[in-house]
Amino acid sequence: MDIAAMSVIMNQAQVKQQASVSLMDKALNHAESQSSDMIKMMEISMQSHLGSNIDIKR
């Protein structure tokens, strides 16, 4: 195999690897955003007064 063909193959492999890393980075950012939104939603939905009083009347 000549040097030019090896260079092209190596360059294509590097581009594929960079695309894969970029895609994984976007997926990680999306997952972090979703988890942050979920935490915010859970914090908003919490009602601190619930469970502070117990009704023991019969």
N, CA, C and O atoms as a MOPAC input file, in Angstrom:
PM7 MOZYME 1SCF
protein

 N      0.86000 1    -1.17100 1     0.00000 1
 C      0.00000 1     0.00000 1     0.00000 1
 C      0.90400 1     1.23100 1     0.00000 1
 O      1.90000 1     1.29500 1     0.72000 1
 N      0.53100 1     2.19300 1    -0.82000 1
 C      1.37000 1     3.38400 1    -0.89600 1
 C      1.05800 1     4.37000 1     0.23000 1
 O      0.04900 1     4.23700 1     0.92300 1
 N      1.90200 1     5.32200 1     0.39700 1
 C      1.81400 1     6.28200 1     1.49800 1
 C      0.56100 1     7.14200 1     1.39000 1
 O     -0.06600 1     7.44500 1     2.40600 1
 N      0.19100 1     7.53500 1     0.18900 1
 C     -0.98500 1     8.38500 1     0.00500 1
 C     -2.25300 1     7.65300 1     0.44200 1
 O     -3.10600 1     8.24300 1     1.10500 1
 N     -2.38700 1     6.39100 1     0.08300 1
 C     -3.56900 1     5.61900 1     0.47200 1
 C     -3.61700 1     5.43500 1     1.98500 1
 O     -4.68600 1     5.53000 1     2.58800 1
 N     -2.47100 1     5.17200 1     2.59800 1
 C     -2.43600 1     5.02800 1     4.06100 1
 C     -2.81100 1     6.33100 1     4.74400 1
 O     -3.49100 1     6.33500 1     5.77000 1
 N     -2.36300 1     7.43000 1     4.16800 1
 C     -2.68200 1     8.73700 1     4.72900 1
 C     -4.18700 1     8.99500 1     4.68600 1
 O     -4.76200 1     9.50100 1     5.65000 1
 N     -4.81500 1     8.64900 1     3.57600 1
 C     -6.26300 1     8.83600 1     3.43200 1
 C     -7.01100 1     7.96200 1     4.42700 1
 O     -7.95100 1     8.42300 1     5.07400 1
 N     -6.60700 1     6.71900 1     4.55300 1
 C     -7.27000 1     5.78800 1     5.47600 1
 C     -7.11900 1     6.27500 1     6.92300 1
 O     -8.08200 1     6.25200 1     7.69000 1
 N     -5.92000 1     6.71100 1     7.29100 1
 C     -5.70100 1     7.19800 1     8.65500 1
 C     -6.51100 1     8.46500 1     8.92600 1
 O     -7.04700 1     8.64900 1    10.01900 1
 N     -6.59100 1     9.33000 1     7.92300 1
 C     -7.35800 1    10.55800 1     8.07300 1
 C     -8.85100 1    10.23500 1     8.24600 1
 O     -9.52400 1    10.85100 1     9.07200 1
 N     -9.36100 1     9.28900 1     7.48400 1
 C    -10.77400 1     8.89500 1     7.61300 1
 C    -11.04400 1     8.30200 1     8.99100 1
 O    -12.08600 1     8.57100 1     9.58900 1
 N    -10.12900 1     7.51400 1     9.48800 1
 C    -10.29400 1     6.93000 1    10.82100 1
 C    -10.29300 1     8.01900 1    11.88700 1
 O    -11.05200 1     7.94900 1    12.85300 1
 N     -9.44800 1     9.01500 1    11.71100 1
 C     -9.38700 1    10.11300 1    12.67500 1
 C    -10.68700 1    10.92200 1    12.64200 1
 O    -11.18300 1    11.32800 1    13.69200 1
 N    -11.23500 1    11.15700 1    11.46600 1
 C    -12.49700 1    11.89100 1    11.34200 1
 C    -13.62800 1    11.10700 1    12.00200 1
 O    -14.46800 1    11.68500 1    12.69200 1
 N    -13.64900 1     9.79500 1    11.79200 1
 C    -14.69000 1     8.96400 1    12.42400 1
 C    -14.57400 1     9.02100 1    13.94400 1
 O    -15.58500 1     9.10600 1    14.64100 1
 N    -13.35200 1     8.97400 1    14.45700 1
 C    -13.14400 1     9.02800 1    15.89700 1
 C    -13.57400 1    10.38300 1    16.45400 1
 O    -14.20800 1    10.44400 1    17.50700 1
 N    -13.23700 1    11.46400 1    15.76000 1
 C    -13.63600 1    12.79200 1    16.20600 1
 C    -15.15600 1    12.93300 1    16.19800 1
 O    -15.72300 1    13.53700 1    17.10900 1
 N    -15.81400 1    12.39100 1    15.19200 1
 C    -17.27200 1    12.44400 1    15.12500 1
 C    -17.88300 1    11.64800 1    16.26700 1
 O    -18.87300 1    12.07700 1    16.86100 1
 N    -17.31200 1    10.50700 1    16.57700 1
 C    -17.80800 1     9.68000 1    17.67300 1
 C    -17.66500 1    10.39500 1    19.00500 1
 O    -18.58700 1    10.38400 1    19.82100 1
 N    -16.52900 1    11.00900 1    19.22700 1
 C    -16.29500 1    11.74000 1    20.48000 1
 C    -17.24900 1    12.92800 1    20.57300 1
 O    -17.79000 1    13.20900 1    21.64200 1
 N    -17.45000 1    13.61200 1    19.47600 1
 C    -18.36500 1    14.75300 1    19.46500 1
 C    -19.79200 1    14.31800 1    19.76300 1
 O    -20.50700 1    14.99200 1    20.50500 1
 N    -20.20400 1    13.21000 1    19.19500 1
 C    -21.55000 1    12.68300 1    19.43900 1
 C    -21.71400 1    12.27000 1    20.90100 1
 O    -22.74600 1    12.54900 1    21.51200 1
 N    -20.71400 1    11.61600 1    21.45800 1
 C    -20.76800 1    11.22400 1    22.86800 1
 C    -20.80400 1    12.45200 1    23.78100 1
 O    -21.48900 1    12.44300 1    24.80400 1
 N    -20.07400 1    13.50100 1    23.41900 1
 C    -20.07800 1    14.73400 1    24.20200 1
 C    -21.46500 1    15.36400 1    24.20200 1
 O    -21.93800 1    15.83000 1    25.23800 1
 N    -22.11700 1    15.37900 1    23.03900 1
 C    -23.47100 1    15.92900 1    22.96600 1
 C    -24.44900 1    15.08100 1    23.76800 1
 O    -25.32900 1    15.62500 1    24.43600 1
 N    -24.31200 1    13.77600 1    23.71600 1
 C    -25.19200 1    12.89000 1    24.48600 1
 C    -24.98800 1    13.10500 1    25.98700 1
 O    -25.95500 1    13.10400 1    26.74800 1
 N    -23.75200 1    13.28800 1    26.41100 1
 C    -23.45400 1    13.54000 1    27.81800 1
 C    -24.05900 1    14.87000 1    28.26300 1
 O    -24.66100 1    14.95200 1    29.33300 1
 N    -23.90200 1    15.90100 1    27.45200 1
 C    -24.47600 1    17.20500 1    27.78000 1
 C    -25.99700 1    17.12800 1    27.87400 1
 O    -26.60400 1    17.74100 1    28.75100 1
 N    -26.60500 1    16.37300 1    26.96800 1
 C    -28.05800 1    16.21400 1    26.98300 1
 C    -28.50700 1    15.48200 1    28.24500 1
 O    -29.49600 1    15.87100 1    28.86400 1
 N    -27.80300 1    14.44400 1    28.62500 1
 C    -28.14200 1    13.68800 1    29.82800 1
 C    -27.97500 1    14.55500 1    31.07800 1
 O    -28.79900 1    14.48600 1    31.99000 1
 N    -26.92800 1    15.36100 1    31.12600 1
 C    -26.72700 1    16.26200 1    32.26100 1
 C    -27.84400 1    17.28700 1    32.34200 1
 O    -28.32800 1    17.60500 1    33.42800 1
 N    -28.24800 1    17.79600 1    31.20000 1
 C    -29.33600 1    18.77300 1    31.16500 1
 C    -30.64200 1    18.14600 1    31.64000 1
 O    -31.38300 1    18.75200 1    32.41300 1
 N    -30.91800 1    16.93700 1    31.17800 1
 C    -32.14000 1    16.25100 1    31.59300 1
 C    -32.13300 1    15.96700 1    33.09100 1
 O    -33.15300 1    16.14000 1    33.75800 1
 N    -31.00600 1    15.53800 1    33.61900 1
 C    -30.95100 1    15.24500 1    35.04700 1
 C    -31.08700 1    16.52500 1    35.87300 1
 O    -31.71700 1    16.51800 1    36.93000 1
 N    -30.50400 1    17.61100 1    35.39600 1
 C    -30.64800 1    18.89000 1    36.07900 1
 C    -32.10300 1    19.34400 1    36.07600 1
 O    -32.61100 1    19.82300 1    37.09000 1
 N    -32.77000 1    19.19400 1    34.93700 1
 C    -34.18700 1    19.55200 1    34.84200 1
 C    -35.03500 1    18.67200 1    35.75700 1
 O    -35.98400 1    19.15600 1    36.37400 1
 N    -34.70600 1    17.39700 1    35.84900 1
 C    -35.45600 1    16.48300 1    36.71300 1
 C    -35.30400 1    16.88500 1    38.18500 1
 O    -36.27200 1    16.85900 1    38.94500 1
 N    -34.08700 1    17.25400 1    38.57500 1
 C    -33.85900 1    17.68700 1    39.95500 1
 C    -34.64800 1    18.95400 1    40.25000 1
 O    -35.26800 1    19.06300 1    41.30800 1
 N    -34.63300 1    19.91200 1    39.32800 1
 C    -35.39800 1    21.14200 1    39.52000 1
 C    -36.88600 1    20.83900 1    39.64600 1
 O    -37.56600 1    21.40200 1    40.50400 1
 N    -37.39300 1    19.95400 1    38.79700 1
 C    -38.80100 1    19.60200 1    38.83300 1
 C    -39.16300 1    18.94100 1    40.16100 1
 O    -40.22200 1    19.21900 1    40.72400 1
 N    -38.29600 1    18.07200 1    40.66000 1
 C    -38.54800 1    17.41500 1    41.93800 1
 C    -38.50800 1    18.41500 1    43.09500 1
 O    -39.30900 1    18.31900 1    44.02500 1
 N    -37.58700 1    19.36700 1    43.04200 1
 C    -37.51400 1    20.37700 1    44.08700 1
 C    -38.76500 1    21.24900 1    44.10600 1
 O    -39.26200 1    21.60700 1    45.17400 1
 N    -39.27000 1    21.58900 1    42.92800 1
 C    -40.47600 1    22.41200 1    42.84200 1
 C    -41.69100 1    21.64400 1    43.34300 1
 O    -42.57100 1    22.22300 1    43.98000 1
 N    -41.74400 1    20.35700 1    43.06300 1
 C    -42.92900 1    19.57100 1    43.41800 1
 C    -42.97500 1    19.20000 1    44.90100 1
 O    -44.02300 1    18.78900 1    45.40000 1
 N    -41.85700 1    19.34100 1    45.60700 1
 C    -41.84200 1    18.99700 1    47.02900 1
 C    -42.64700 1    20.00700 1    47.83200 1
 O    -42.57700 1    21.21300 1    47.59300 1
 N    -43.40400 1    19.50000 1    48.77300 1
 C    -44.17700 1    20.36000 1    49.65600 1
 C    -43.67700 1    20.10500 1    51.07200 1
 O    -43.93000 1    19.04500 1    51.64600 1
 N    -42.96900 1    21.07500 1    51.63000 1
 C    -42.29200 1    20.87200 1    52.90800 1
 C    -43.26000 1    20.68300 1    54.06800 1
 O    -42.87300 1    20.11900 1    55.09200 1
 N    -44.49800 1    21.13300 1    53.94400 1
 C    -45.43900 1    21.00000 1    55.04700 1
 C    -46.05000 1    19.60000 1    55.14300 1
 O    -46.63100 1    19.25500 1    56.17200 1
 N    -45.93200 1    18.80300 1    54.10600 1
 C    -46.50100 1    17.45700 1    54.14300 1
 C    -45.70900 1    16.57000 1    55.09500 1
 O    -44.47800 1    16.56000 1    55.07000 1
 N    -46.41600 1    15.83300 1    55.92500 1
 C    -45.78200 1    14.91000 1    56.85000 1
 C    -45.37900 1    15.53100 1    58.16300 1
 O    -44.86300 1    14.83400 1    59.03700 1
 N    -45.60100 1    16.83500 1    58.33200 1
 C    -45.19900 1    17.47900 1    59.58600 1
 C    -46.25700 1    17.30900 1    60.66700 1
 O    -45.94600 1    17.44100 1    61.85000 1
 N    -47.49000 1    17.02000 1    60.29300 1
 C    -48.56100 1    16.80700 1    61.25800 1
 C    -49.19100 1    15.43100 1    61.03200 1
 O    -49.32600 1    14.97000 1    59.89800 1
 N    -49.57200 1    14.78700 1    62.13700 1
 C    -50.22000 1    13.48500 1    62.04600 1
 C    -51.59200 1    13.59400 1    62.71500 1
 O    -51.70100 1    14.01900 1    63.86500 1
 N    -52.61400 1    13.21200 1    61.99400 1
 C    -53.97400 1    13.24000 1    62.53300 1
 C    -54.25200 1    11.89300 1    63.20100 1
 O    -54.32200 1    10.87100 1    62.51900 1
 N    -54.41200 1    11.88200 1    64.52900 1
 C    -54.62100 1    10.62900 1    65.23900 1
 C    -56.02700 1    10.52200 1    65.80300 1
 O    -56.27900 1     9.68500 1    66.67000 1
 N    -56.94400 1    11.34900 1    65.33100 1
 C    -58.34200 1    11.26000 1    65.78100 1
 C    -59.00200 1    10.02500 1    65.20600 1
 O    -58.69000 1     9.59700 1    64.09500 1
 N    -59.93400 1     9.44700 1    65.98900 1
 C    -60.66500 1     8.29400 1    65.49700 1
 C    -62.04800 1     8.68400 1    65.08700 1
 O    -62.82200 1     7.83700 1    64.64200 1

